């Protein structure tokens, strides 16, 4: 799970594809616990990280919970490849 200040967690694309039942279960729990303003029922693009390969190769259903800005259509800088590149200059 990755999040910063005022995070919003839409349903990440790889999770929707490989583990929709797990994703729904987690989102239902968050709604019931009163965290629905953070865990929104909107899709987000697919994230290509270790979860993709765990789902594909190991056939273990996993989900990503990642802060994604559905208005700007981007991940915050701390979870973006360009941010990590800045440390390699």
Secondary structure, DSSP 8 states (H G I E B T S, - for coil): -B--TT--EEE-HHHHHH-HHHHHHHHHHHHHTT-TTTEEEEE-----SHHHHHHHHS-------B-EETTTTEE-GGGSHHHHHGGG-
